[in-house]
Amino acid sequence: MTERIDILGCPVDVLTMEAAVEHIADCILQQRHCQVVTANAEILYAAQYDPGLFLTMHDAGLVTADGMGVLLAARILRRPLPERVAGVDLVHSLAQRGARAGWRFYLLGAQPEVVVAAKERLELLYPGVQIVGSHHGYFGQEDNAAILEDIKASQPDILLVAMGAPKADKWLHDYLGKCGASVGIGVGGTFDILAGNVKRAPIWMQRCGLEWLFRLWKQPSRWRRTLVLPKFIWAVLGQRFQQ
Ligand code: UDP
């Protein structure tokens, strides 16, 4: 068990990227179900008002700090986290380790051509990585049974779900136990980044905690979503002064 802190009533694990990969490796080895939530400020804020998401966060085997907002919140609460464990970086780390360890990955989410491009990119970057199946992320409730059957037949160890948050996380909460994979991870817009459709911020911006600003510049339609950041920090300050 890793140490956990409480941010707005939700757990966040205190761990490095290396420790997260190690935890996942352990789950695969022991064939233990583990849902991983890569949490940002938006999810943690929304979970206060969304009982389904709140339950998902509490049932998750691992909750990592996807964004700098979460790191800042932890610092405000005087329980600092060692580093960011963002979904996209976690996918790279797992694919690298998985190529050596023989882990089997299934990719679920994004537009049909995007998920195919993401698969090809991972295969190019990590020779030997086994991506045993993929499916786009635009399907209805009526397609669930067929998709679960396809995942099960592919026998993956890790199911990566990129259908946006919290949709991916709630889907995993409902279906991870029915699809045969040990580990399920909600990875946000990772497939778009792998496919080259969305650019990541330069490293210096990521280090300064300005990735959100870069995304806002590249995708101005996200401005409404960014408004949650000050509300999140304000709520965390409230938590800090109630302690
Ligand atoms: N998406 C999907 N199914 C849906 C809605 C979204 O597969 O019903 C995909 C979308 O194509 C994109 C990703 O989910 O690849 C959402 O990316 P976003 O940047 O919104 O995720 P975030 O990192 O903000 O959670």
Boltz pocket constraint, residues with backbone or C-beta under 6 A from the ligand:
constraints:
  - pocket:
      binder: B
      contacts: [[A, 109], [A, 110], [A, 111], [A, 136], [A, 137], [A, 138], [A, 139], [A, 162], [A, 163], [A, 164], [A, 165], [A, 167], [A, 187], [A, 188], [A, 189], [A, 190], [A, 191], [A, 192]]
      max_distance: 6.0
